[in-house]
Amino acid sequence: MLTSKQRAALRAMANDMTPIIQIGKSGIGGELIETVDAALEARELIKLTVLDSAPLDARAACEELAQRLGAEPVAVIGRKVTLYRPSKKKKVIELA
């Protein structure tokens, strides 16, 4: 569980990031879960976009991904979702 200061620091880091994954009309399936899992392991902090054609809204997508991947939701702003999960192999982001 992240504290509000840690969440604010992660939001600041993600501010100028571009989304690397899009959730479209197929929703959240096995392939998307694998892709997001690999991205979280490599980067720890990622930003996603939920397209208009997606079957669920950004908040629901954020909650489902966080639950299924053991990640922490950082922010949901409009259709952008930011997730954080510390890497198991090489931790890059140090939170106070």
MOPAC internal coordinates of N, CA, C and O (Angstrom, degrees):
PM7 1SCF
backbone

  N    0.0000 0     0.00 0     0.00 0    0    0    0
  C    1.4385 1     0.00 0     0.00 0    1    0    0
  C    1.5294 1   109.80 1     0.00 0    2    1    0
  O    1.2310 1   120.92 1   -50.28 1    3    2    1
  N    1.3028 1   115.85 1   129.72 1    3    2    1
  C    1.4544 1   121.23 1  -178.88 1    5    3    2
  C    1.5266 1   110.75 1   -88.03 1    6    5    3
  O    1.2310 1   121.34 1   -35.00 1    7    6    5
  N    1.3293 1   115.04 1   145.00 1    7    6    5
  C    1.4610 1   119.31 1   173.00 1    9    7    6
  C    1.5240 1   108.38 1   -81.88 1   10    9    7
  O    1.2310 1   120.40 1   -11.86 1   11   10    9
  N    1.3071 1   116.85 1   168.14 1   11   10    9
  C    1.4676 1   119.81 1  -179.63 1   13   11   10
  C    1.5355 1   111.15 1   -65.17 1   14   13   11
  O    1.2310 1   119.78 1   146.12 1   15   14   13
  N    1.3228 1   118.03 1   -33.88 1   15   14   13
  C    1.4689 1   120.54 1   177.92 1   17   15   14
  C    1.5216 1   111.30 1   -68.88 1   18   17   15
  O    1.2310 1   120.23 1   140.02 1   19   18   17
  N    1.3313 1   117.17 1   -39.98 1   19   18   17
  C    1.4620 1   120.59 1   177.38 1   21   19   18
  C    1.5233 1   110.47 1   -65.65 1   22   21   19
  O    1.2310 1   120.71 1   137.04 1   23   22   21
  N    1.3303 1   116.25 1   -42.96 1   23   22   21
  C    1.4706 1   120.57 1   179.05 1   25   23   22
  C    1.5360 1   109.99 1   -62.48 1   26   25   23
  O    1.2310 1   120.29 1   138.95 1   27   26   25
  N    1.3241 1   117.05 1   -41.05 1   27   26   25
  C    1.4666 1   120.64 1   178.87 1   29   27   26
  C    1.5289 1   110.79 1   -64.18 1   30   29   27
  O    1.2310 1   120.05 1   140.04 1   31   30   29
  N    1.3336 1   117.51 1   -39.96 1   31   30   29
  C    1.4641 1   121.00 1   178.58 1   33   31   30
  C    1.5299 1   110.40 1   -64.87 1   34   33   31
  O    1.2310 1   120.24 1   138.59 1   35   34   33
  N    1.3346 1   117.15 1   -41.41 1   35   34   33
  C    1.4619 1   120.51 1   178.49 1   37   35   34
  C    1.5268 1   111.28 1   -67.26 1   38   37   35
  O    1.2310 1   120.21 1   141.34 1   39   38   37
  N    1.3357 1   117.20 1   -38.66 1   39   38   37
  C    1.4716 1   120.23 1   176.66 1   41   39   38
  C    1.5199 1   110.50 1   -61.91 1   42   41   39
  O    1.2310 1   120.36 1   140.64 1   43   42   41
  N    1.3209 1   116.92 1   -39.36 1   43   42   41
  C    1.4619 1   120.72 1   178.77 1   45   43   42
  C    1.5305 1   110.74 1   -64.94 1   46   45   43
  O    1.2310 1   120.25 1   140.00 1   47   46   45
  N    1.3424 1   117.14 1   -40.00 1   47   46   45
  C    1.4687 1   120.78 1   177.70 1   49   47   46
  C    1.5248 1   111.16 1   -64.86 1   50   49   47
  O    1.2310 1   120.68 1   142.74 1   51   50   49
  N    1.3309 1   116.31 1   -37.26 1   51   50   49
  C    1.4662 1   121.34 1  -176.09 1   53   51   50
  C    1.5197 1   112.85 1   -82.57 1   54   53   51
  O    1.2310 1   120.18 1   171.59 1   55   54   53
  N    1.3139 1   117.25 1    -8.41 1   55   54   53
  C    1.4679 1   121.45 1  -174.33 1   57   55   54
  C    1.5218 1   113.05 1   -55.02 1   58   57   55
  O    1.2310 1   119.89 1   135.54 1   59   58   57
  N    1.3210 1   117.81 1   -44.46 1   59   58   57
  C    1.4655 1   120.01 1  -176.95 1   61   59   58
  C    1.5304 1   112.64 1  -102.73 1   62   61   59
  O    1.2310 1   120.28 1  -165.59 1   63   62   61
  N    1.3416 1   117.06 1    14.41 1   63   62   61
  C    1.4666 1   120.60 1   175.28 1   65   63   62
  C    1.5271 1   109.53 1   -79.57 1   66   65   63
  O    1.2310 1   121.14 1   -30.39 1   67   66   65
  N    1.3248 1   115.42 1   149.61 1   67   66   65
  C    1.4650 1   119.37 1   173.31 1   69   67   66
  C    1.5264 1   107.76 1  -100.47 1   70   69   67
  O    1.2310 1   120.19 1   -34.13 1   71   70   69
  N    1.3265 1   117.24 1   145.87 1   71   70   69
  C    1.4670 1   120.13 1   178.73 1   73   71   70
  C    1.5274 1   110.88 1   -62.18 1   74   73   71
  O    1.2310 1   120.67 1   -44.02 1   75   74   73
  N    1.3318 1   116.32 1   135.98 1   75   74   73
  C    1.4600 1   120.31 1  -177.69 1   77   75   74
  C    1.5316 1   112.61 1  -106.33 1   78   77   75
  O    1.2310 1   120.27 1   166.97 1   79   78   77
  N    1.3253 1   117.08 1   -13.03 1   79   78   77
  C    1.4654 1   121.49 1  -178.87 1   81   79   78
  C    1.5174 1   108.98 1  -134.64 1   82   81   79
  O    1.2310 1   121.00 1   -36.81 1   83   82   81
  N    1.3450 1   115.69 1   143.19 1   83   82   81
  C    1.4615 1   121.28 1   177.35 1   85   83   82
  C    1.5229 1   109.34 1  -118.38 1   86   85   83
  O    1.2310 1   121.20 1   -42.17 1   87   86   85
  N    1.3299 1   115.30 1   137.83 1   87   86   85
  C    1.4607 1   121.09 1   174.31 1   89   87   86
  C    1.5140 1   106.39 1  -102.59 1   90   89   87
  O    1.2310 1   120.59 1   -62.48 1   91   90   89
  N    1.3304 1   116.47 1   117.52 1   91   90   89
  C    1.4608 1   121.62 1  -174.70 1   93   91   90
  C    1.5151 1   112.88 1  -111.27 1   94   93   91
  O    1.2310 1   121.38 1    28.75 1   95   94   93
  N    1.3261 1   114.96 1  -151.25 1   95   94   93
  C    1.4625 1   121.03 1  -173.24 1   97   95   94
  C    1.5204 1   113.60 1   -66.07 1   98   97   95
  O    1.2310 1   119.58 1   158.35 1   99   98   97
  N    1.3280 1   118.41 1   -21.65 1   99   98   97
  C    1.4608 1   119.88 1   178.94 1  101   99   98
  C    1.5264 1   112.39 1   -80.21 1  102  101   99
  O    1.2310 1   120.18 1   171.65 1  103  102  101
  N    1.3193 1   117.25 1    -8.35 1  103  102  101
  C    1.4646 1   121.01 1   176.21 1  105  103  102
  C    1.5183 1   112.76 1    73.50 1  106  105  103
  O    1.2310 1   121.45 1    30.67 1  107  106  105
  N    1.3325 1   114.84 1  -149.33 1  107  106  105
  C    1.4570 1   121.15 1  -177.10 1  109  107  106
  C    1.5237 1   108.24 1  -102.40 1  110  109  107
  O    1.2310 1   121.11 1   -76.24 1  111  110  109
  N    1.3210 1   115.47 1   103.76 1  111  110  109
  C    1.4619 1   121.74 1  -179.72 1  113  111  110
  C    1.5121 1   110.66 1  -116.63 1  114  113  111
  O    1.2310 1   120.82 1     5.57 1  115  114  113
  N    1.3187 1   116.04 1  -174.43 1  115  114  113
  C    1.4556 1   121.70 1  -177.72 1  117  115  114
  C    1.5116 1   114.22 1   -61.16 1  118  117  115
  O    1.2310 1   120.82 1   139.22 1  119  118  117
  N    1.3261 1   116.05 1   -40.78 1  119  118  117
  C    1.4675 1   120.11 1  -179.07 1  121  119  118
  C    1.5268 1   111.23 1   -66.82 1  122  121  119
  O    1.2310 1   120.55 1   138.89 1  123  122  121
  N    1.3333 1   116.55 1   -41.11 1  123  122  121
  C    1.4680 1   120.30 1   178.58 1  125  123  122
  C    1.5258 1   110.31 1   -65.38 1  126  125  123
  O    1.2310 1   120.31 1   139.37 1  127  126  125
  N    1.3219 1   117.01 1   -40.63 1  127  126  125
  C    1.4658 1   121.04 1   178.52 1  129  127  126
  C    1.5278 1   110.28 1   -60.06 1  130  129  127
  O    1.2310 1   120.24 1   135.50 1  131  130  129
  N    1.3262 1   117.14 1   -44.50 1  131  130  129
  C    1.4726 1   121.04 1   178.73 1  133  131  130
  C    1.5211 1   111.40 1   -62.27 1  134  133  131
  O    1.2310 1   120.65 1   138.51 1  135  134  133
  N    1.3340 1   116.36 1   -41.49 1  135  134  133
  C    1.4634 1   120.87 1  -179.42 1  137  135  134
  C    1.5249 1   111.00 1   -65.18 1  138  137  135
  O    1.2310 1   120.54 1   134.12 1  139  138  137
  N    1.3180 1   116.57 1   -45.88 1  139  138  137
  C    1.4696 1   120.91 1  -179.54 1  141  139  138
  C    1.5241 1   109.69 1   -66.59 1  142  141  139
  O    1.2310 1   119.94 1   140.73 1  143  142  141
  N    1.3185 1   117.71 1   -39.27 1  143  142  141
  C    1.4638 1   121.66 1   178.50 1  145  143  142
  C    1.5292 1   110.87 1   -60.55 1  146  145  143
  O    1.2310 1   120.55 1   134.38 1  147  146  145
  N    1.3324 1   116.54 1   -45.62 1  147  146  145
  C    1.4673 1   120.59 1   178.80 1  149  147  146
  C    1.5293 1   111.34 1   -65.05 1  150  149  147
  O    1.2310 1   120.53 1   140.60 1  151  150  149
  N    1.3289 1   116.60 1   -39.40 1  151  150  149
  C    1.4685 1   120.35 1   179.55 1  153  151  150
  C    1.5260 1   110.87 1   -66.31 1  154  153  151
  O    1.2310 1   120.17 1   139.39 1  155  154  153
  N    1.3295 1   117.28 1   -40.61 1  155  154  153
  C    1.4703 1   120.30 1   177.90 1  157  155  154
  C    1.5225 1   111.19 1   -65.19 1  158  157  155
  O    1.2310 1   119.99 1   141.37 1  159  158  157
  N    1.3113 1   117.63 1   -38.63 1  159  158  157
  C    1.4619 1   120.52 1   179.38 1  161  159  158
  C    1.5270 1   110.61 1   -66.06 1  162  161  159
  O    1.2310 1   120.49 1   141.86 1  163  162  161
  N    1.3310 1   116.66 1   -38.14 1  163  162  161
  C    1.4646 1   120.53 1  -178.01 1  165  163  162
  C    1.5280 1   112.69 1   -78.40 1  166  165  163
  O    1.2310 1   120.03 1   141.47 1  167  166  165
  N    1.3341 1   117.54 1   -38.53 1  167  166  165
  C    1.4685 1   120.54 1  -170.91 1  169  167  166
  C    1.5204 1   114.54 1  -113.20 1  170  169  167
  O    1.2310 1   119.25 1   157.74 1  171  170  169
  N    1.3121 1   119.03 1   -22.26 1  171  170  169
  C    1.4605 1   126.64 1  -176.41 1  173  171  170
  C    1.5338 1   113.86 1    72.33 1  174  173  171
  O    1.2310 1   119.59 1   141.18 1  175  174  173
  N    1.3010 1   118.39 1   -38.82 1  175  174  173
  C    1.4614 1   122.65 1  -179.23 1  177  175  174
  C    1.5243 1   108.17 1  -124.92 1  178  177  175
  O    1.2310 1   120.42 1   -60.09 1  179  178  177
  N    1.3420 1   116.80 1   119.91 1  179  178  177
  C    1.4639 1   120.10 1  -178.36 1  181  179  178
  C    1.5264 1   110.36 1  -133.14 1  182  181  179
  O    1.2310 1   122.10 1   -23.03 1  183  182  181
  N    1.3204 1   113.59 1   156.97 1  183  182  181
  C    1.4583 1   121.16 1   176.73 1  185  183  182
  C    1.5213 1   108.06 1  -122.05 1  186  185  183
  O    1.2310 1   121.01 1   -43.38 1  187  186  185
  N    1.3495 1   115.68 1   136.62 1  187  186  185
  C    1.4611 1   122.53 1  -179.80 1  189  187  186
  C    1.5192 1   109.35 1  -123.90 1  190  189  187
  O    1.2310 1   121.14 1   -20.13 1  191  190  189
  N    1.3222 1   115.42 1   159.87 1  191  190  189
  C    1.4593 1   122.00 1   174.58 1  193  191  190
  C    1.5254 1   108.68 1  -118.18 1  194  193  191
  O    1.2310 1   120.84 1   -45.24 1  195  194  193
  N    1.3327 1   115.99 1   134.76 1  195  194  193
  C    1.4559 1   121.50 1   174.23 1  197  195  194
  C    1.5227 1   106.56 1  -101.67 1  198  197  195
  O    1.2310 1   120.68 1   -65.55 1  199  198  197
  N    1.3257 1   116.31 1   114.45 1  199  198  197
  C    1.4619 1   121.06 1  -177.32 1  201  199  198
  C    1.5359 1   111.53 1   -73.46 1  202  201  199
  O    1.2310 1   120.90 1   -17.55 1  203  202  201
  N    1.3465 1   115.89 1   162.45 1  203  202  201
  C    1.4642 1   121.02 1   178.64 1  205  203  202
  C    1.5205 1   111.99 1   -60.94 1  206  205  203
  O    1.2310 1   120.00 1   149.75 1  207  206  205
  N    1.3148 1   117.61 1   -30.25 1  207  206  205
  C    1.4655 1   121.71 1  -177.20 1  209  207  206
  C    1.5298 1   112.96 1   -79.99 1  210  209  207
  O    1.2310 1   119.50 1   174.65 1  211  210  209
  N    1.3242 1   118.55 1    -5.35 1  211  210  209
  C    1.4676 1   121.35 1  -178.33 1  213  211  210
  C    1.5292 1   110.45 1   -68.25 1  214  213  211
  O    1.2310 1   120.55 1   -35.62 1  215  214  213
  N    1.3408 1   116.55 1   144.38 1  215  214  213
  C    1.4623 1   119.91 1  -178.40 1  217  215  214
  C    1.5252 1   114.58 1   -72.85 1  218  217  215
  O    1.2310 1   119.73 1   169.15 1  219  218  217
  N    1.3317 1   118.12 1   -10.85 1  219  218  217
  C    1.4596 1   120.37 1   178.37 1  221  219  218
  C    1.5099 1   110.95 1  -131.95 1  222  221  219
  O    1.2310 1   121.08 1   -19.05 1  223  222  221
  N    1.3160 1   115.55 1   160.95 1  223  222  221
  C    1.4674 1   119.43 1  -178.60 1  225  223  222
  C    1.5313 1   109.95 1   -83.70 1  226  225  223
  O    1.2310 1   120.76 1    -5.62 1  227  226  225
  N    1.3205 1   116.16 1   174.38 1  227  226  225
  C    1.4623 1   121.65 1  -173.43 1  229  227  226
  C    1.5255 1   112.05 1   -63.35 1  230  229  227
  O    1.2310 1   119.79 1   138.53 1  231  230  229
  N    1.3254 1   118.00 1   -41.47 1  231  230  229
  C    1.4688 1   120.76 1  -178.14 1  233  231  230
  C    1.5335 1   110.96 1   -64.91 1  234  233  231
  O    1.2310 1   120.58 1   136.19 1  235  234  233
  N    1.3348 1   116.49 1   -43.81 1  235  234  233
  C    1.4644 1   120.39 1   178.95 1  237  235  234
  C    1.5310 1   110.68 1   -64.79 1  238  237  235
  O    1.2310 1   120.21 1   139.79 1  239  238  237
  N    1.3232 1   117.20 1   -40.21 1  239  238  237
  C    1.4633 1   121.28 1   178.08 1  241  239  238
  C    1.5241 1   110.38 1   -63.41 1  242  241  239
  O    1.2310 1   120.39 1   138.11 1  243  242  241
  N    1.3151 1   116.86 1   -41.89 1  243  242  241
  C    1.4624 1   121.77 1   179.67 1  245  243  242
  C    1.5261 1   110.48 1   -62.05 1  246  245  243
  O    1.2310 1   120.45 1   133.16 1  247  246  245
  N    1.3180 1   116.75 1   -46.84 1  247  246  245
  C    1.4619 1   120.60 1  -178.76 1  249  247  246
  C    1.5290 1   111.52 1   -64.40 1  250  249  247
  O    1.2310 1   120.42 1   137.46 1  251  250  249
  N    1.3313 1   116.80 1   -42.54 1  251  250  249
  C    1.4653 1   119.94 1  -179.15 1  253  251  250
  C    1.5216 1   111.62 1   -66.60 1  254  253  251
  O    1.2310 1   120.18 1   135.62 1  255  254  253
  N    1.3382 1   117.26 1   -44.38 1  255  254  253
  C    1.4635 1   120.20 1   178.97 1  257  255  254
  C    1.5240 1   111.04 1   -63.98 1  258  257  255
  O    1.2310 1   120.35 1   136.52 1  259  258  257
  N    1.3145 1   116.93 1   -43.48 1  259  258  257
  C    1.4666 1   120.75 1  -179.64 1  261  259  258
  C    1.5286 1   110.58 1   -61.27 1  262  261  259
  O    1.2310 1   120.52 1   137.20 1  263  262  261
  N    1.3084 1   116.62 1   -42.80 1  263  262  261
  C    1.4608 1   121.00 1  -179.76 1  265  263  262
  C    1.5290 1   111.34 1   -66.75 1  266  265  263
  O    1.2310 1   120.00 1   133.45 1  267  266  265
  N    1.3147 1   117.61 1   -46.55 1  267  266  265
  C    1.4690 1   121.34 1  -175.61 1  269  267  266
  C    1.5263 1   112.98 1   -72.01 1  270  269  267
  O    1.2310 1   120.02 1   153.46 1  271  270  269
  N    1.3429 1   117.56 1   -26.54 1  271  270  269
  C    1.4637 1   120.76 1  -175.89 1  273  271  270
  C    1.5302 1   113.74 1  -106.89 1  274  273  271
  O    1.2310 1   119.76 1   175.90 1  275  274  273
  N    1.3133 1   118.06 1    -4.10 1  275  274  273
  C    1.4587 1   120.41 1  -177.45 1  277  275  274
  C    1.5123 1   112.07 1    69.30 1  278  277  275
  O    1.2310 1   120.77 1  -148.02 1  279  278  277
  N    1.3309 1   116.13 1    31.98 1  279  278  277
  C    1.4651 1   121.48 1  -178.92 1  281  279  278
  C    1.5285 1   110.21 1  -101.67 1  282  281  279
  O    1.2310 1   121.10 1   -13.00 1  283  282  281
  N    1.3086 1   115.51 1   167.00 1  283  282  281
  C    1.4601 1   122.09 1   177.03 1  285  283  282
  C    1.5269 1   109.43 1  -104.48 1  286  285  283
  O    1.2310 1   119.91 1   -52.96 1  287  286  285
  N    1.3415 1   117.77 1   127.04 1  287  286  285
  C    1.4643 1   119.18 1   173.47 1  289  287  286
  C    1.5279 1   109.23 1   -71.01 1  290  289  287
  O    1.2310 1   120.60 1   -50.57 1  291  290  289
  N    1.3174 1   116.45 1   129.43 1  291  290  289
  C    1.4640 1   120.95 1  -179.57 1  293  291  290
  C    1.5182 1   110.14 1   -99.01 1  294  293  291
  O    1.2310 1   120.31 1   130.62 1  295  294  293
  N    1.3397 1   117.01 1   -49.38 1  295  294  293
  C    1.4606 1   120.50 1  -178.03 1  297  295  294
  C    1.5179 1   110.52 1  -158.23 1  298  297  295
  O    1.2310 1   121.55 1   -31.26 1  299  298  297
  N    1.3226 1   114.64 1   148.74 1  299  298  297
  C    1.4559 1   122.49 1   170.01 1  301  299  298
  C    1.5198 1   105.48 1  -129.29 1  302  301  299
  O    1.2310 1   120.84 1   -68.73 1  303  302  301
  N    1.3265 1   116.00 1   111.27 1  303  302  301
  C    1.4608 1   121.33 1  -179.50 1  305  303  302
  C    1.5173 1   107.61 1  -126.69 1  306  305  303
  O    1.2310 1   120.98 1   -68.78 1  307  306  305
  N    1.3201 1   115.72 1   111.22 1  307  306  305
  C    1.4558 1   120.14 1  -176.52 1  309  307  306
  C    1.5103 1   109.98 1    63.14 1  310  309  307
  O    1.2310 1   120.19 1    61.35 1  311  310  309
  N    1.3227 1   117.24 1  -118.65 1  311  310  309
  C    1.4669 1   122.08 1   178.77 1  313  311  310
  C    1.5292 1   111.80 1  -104.89 1  314  313  311
  O    1.2310 1   120.37 1  -169.71 1  315  314  313
  N    1.3195 1   116.90 1    10.29 1  315  314  313
  C    1.4688 1   121.90 1   179.17 1  317  315  314
  C    1.5352 1   109.90 1   -99.79 1  318  317  315
  O    1.2310 1   121.32 1   -45.19 1  319  318  317
  N    1.3319 1   115.09 1   134.81 1  319  318  317
  C    1.4624 1   122.61 1  -179.61 1  321  319  318
  C    1.5187 1   108.10 1  -122.70 1  322  321  319
  O    1.2310 1   120.21 1   -45.22 1  323  322  321
  N    1.3309 1   117.20 1   134.78 1  323  322  321
  C    1.4564 1   121.92 1   177.02 1  325  323  322
  C    1.5237 1   108.73 1  -119.21 1  326  325  323
  O    1.2310 1   120.67 1   -50.79 1  327  326  325
  N    1.3330 1   116.32 1   129.21 1  327  326  325
  C    1.4638 1   122.84 1  -179.46 1  329  327  326
  C    1.5222 1   110.31 1  -124.27 1  330  329  327
  O    1.2310 1   121.19 1   -29.99 1  331  330  329
  N    1.3435 1   115.33 1   150.01 1  331  330  329
  C    1.4622 1   121.56 1   177.78 1  333  331  330
  C    1.5236 1   109.46 1  -134.62 1  334  333  331
  O    1.2310 1   121.21 1   -42.92 1  335  334  333
  N    1.3259 1   115.29 1   137.08 1  335  334  333
  C    1.4627 1   121.66 1   171.65 1  337  335  334
  C    1.5208 1   107.15 1  -151.04 1  338  337  335
  O    1.2310 1   119.85 1   -55.25 1  339  338  337
  N    1.3256 1   117.90 1   124.75 1  339  338  337
  C    1.4664 1   119.49 1   179.27 1  341  339  338
  C    1.5274 1   110.81 1   -61.89 1  342  341  339
  O    1.2310 1   120.79 1   -38.05 1  343  342  341
  N    1.3111 1   116.10 1   141.95 1  343  342  341
  C    1.4624 1   121.98 1   179.22 1  345  343  342
  C    1.5234 1   109.98 1   -71.12 1  346  345  343
  O    1.2310 1   120.74 1   -35.69 1  347  346  345
  N    1.3124 1   116.18 1   144.31 1  347  346  345
  C    1.4645 1   120.39 1   178.07 1  349  347  346
  C    1.5222 1   111.06 1   -80.94 1  350  349  347
  O    1.2310 1   120.34 1   151.86 1  351  350  349
  N    1.3427 1   116.96 1   -28.14 1  351  350  349
  C    1.4589 1   121.05 1  -174.11 1  353  351  350
  C    1.5296 1   113.36 1   -98.57 1  354  353  351
  O    1.2310 1   120.67 1   129.99 1  355  354  353
  N    1.3449 1   116.32 1   -50.01 1  355  354  353
  C    1.4726 1   118.87 1  -178.07 1  357  355  354
  C    1.5256 1   109.57 1  -136.08 1  358  357  355
  O    1.2310 1   121.70 1   -79.92 1  359  358  357
  N    1.3070 1   114.36 1   100.08 1  359  358  357
  C    1.4520 1   120.65 1  -178.67 1  361  359  358
  C    1.5253 1   109.29 1   -76.73 1  362  361  359
  O    1.2310 1   120.79 1   -54.95 1  363  362  361
  N    1.3371 1   116.09 1   125.05 1  363  362  361
  C    1.4555 1   121.52 1  -177.55 1  365  363  362
  C    1.5200 1   110.89 1  -105.99 1  366  365  363
  O    1.2310 1   120.08 1   135.92 1  367  366  365
  N    1.3147 1   117.45 1   -44.08 1  367  366  365
  C    1.4630 1   121.78 1  -176.09 1  369  367  366
  C    1.5236 1   109.76 1   -90.57 1  370  369  367
  O    1.2310 1   121.03 1   -57.25 1  371  370  369
  N    1.3213 1   115.63 1   122.75 1  371  370  369
  C    1.4628 1   121.70 1   177.59 1  373  371  370
  C    1.5196 1   108.82 1  -103.88 1  374  373  371
  O    1.2310 1   120.56 1   -61.59 1  375  374  373
  N    1.3165 1   116.53 1   118.41 1  375  374  373
  C    1.4669 1   121.42 1   179.26 1  377  375  374
  C    1.5213 1   109.62 1  -100.71 1  378  377  375
  O    1.2310 1   121.09 1   -41.38 1  379  378  377
  N    1.3186 1   115.52 1   138.62 1  379  378  377
  C    1.4685 1   120.61 1   179.93 1  381  379  378
  C    1.5018 1   111.35 1   -80.79 1  382  381  379
  O    1.2310 1   120.10 1   180.00 1  383  382  381

